[in-house]
C-alpha cells in the first residue's frame, strides 16, 4: 500500500509538506514519515523563513507545479514550523493526483520565480 502525503477533504484536499527554508536549491523531494505516521513530502526553498516568505514561496511552487491558482491554496497549519498542512479548494481529480505523485523526488532548482 502506497502512503500518500495528500488526502481528500470537504470540497477539496489536503497536502502535508515538510519544508526546509534557506535550502541550497528549490524543489520537492522524497516522502518523509513523521513519528505519528503522517506522511509528508519534503520540499526546499531558498528564501528565509521570515514574515511568511518561505511559506509564500512554497505556495507559488505548488501552484506552478500543479497548474492551479495560488488563491486556491491555503496554509491551515504549520505557519511557523517545518511541518505544513495546506488545503486546496479544488476537487482531487485523477490529473491532480498524478501531478501530486509527480512531485515526489521532483527536480531541484524549481523555484517559483524561475
N, C-alpha and C positions, 0 to 999 in steps of 0.2 A: 504494500500500500504506500503510495507516494504521500509525503507530508506536504501540506500547502501553506504558504505564507499569506494567502488570501482566502476569504470566506464570504459567502453571501450574507447580506443584511437586508433590512426592510428597504425596498426601493433603491437598492444599490449594493455595494460590497465594501469590505474592509481589507486593508493591506497592512501587514506588520513589517517594519523595516528597522534594522539596527544600523544607525548612521554613524559614520566616522567623519567629523568635520576636520578641517586642516589636513586632509589627506594629500598624498603626493599626486593623486590623479582622481578624476571624477568617474563614476560609473557604478555598476551593480556587480555583485559577486556571487558567492555561493550562499547556500542556506545555512542558518545557524539555529540550533535548538537551545532555547533558554532552559533554566533549571526546572521551570514549571511545565515543560513540554511544549510550550508555544514555539512555533517555527517563524523565524524572521529571515528576510532577505537582507544580506549585507549590502551596504551602499556607502560610497565615499564622495565627499565634495571638498573642493579646495578652499572654500571660504571659511572664515572663523565663525564659531558659534556665539556670536554676539548680536543682541537685538533681533533674534529670529532670522538672521541672514542665511544660516545653513539650512534651516527648515524651508525657507523660501526657495533656495536653490534646489533642494530635493524635490519640491513640488513642481518646479519648472522641468526638471529632468523626467519626472514621472509623466507629466503632461506630454512632453515631447515624445517619449518612447511609446506611450500608449495611444498617442494621437488623439488626445481629448483636451478639453479646455482646463486651464488652471483653476477656474472658478468651480469646477465640479469636484475638486479635491479639497478635503477639509482635514486638518490635523485635529484629531479628537483626544489623543493622549500622548504624553511624552514630549511636551514642548521644551523642557529643559533637561531631558535625559537622552541617552543614545537610543533607547528603545521607543520607537514611534508607532502609533496606530493611526492610519488615515481612513477616512470614509470617502468613497467615491459615489457620487449621486447619479449613477448610471446603471442600467441593468448589466449583470455579469454574463455577457454573451459569449459564445464559443470563440469568436475572433478576439475578444478582450482577454479571455482565458489563455489563448495561445500567445498573445503579446506578453502577458504576465509571466508565463512559463519561459518565454524567450529572454526575459531579464536575468534569469539565473545564469551566473557565470558570463554575464554580458561583457562587452568591450569596455575597457577603461578609457579614460580621456574622452568621456562623453558628456562633458559639462553642457548644461542647457544653453550657455552663451556661445557655444561654438557654432 
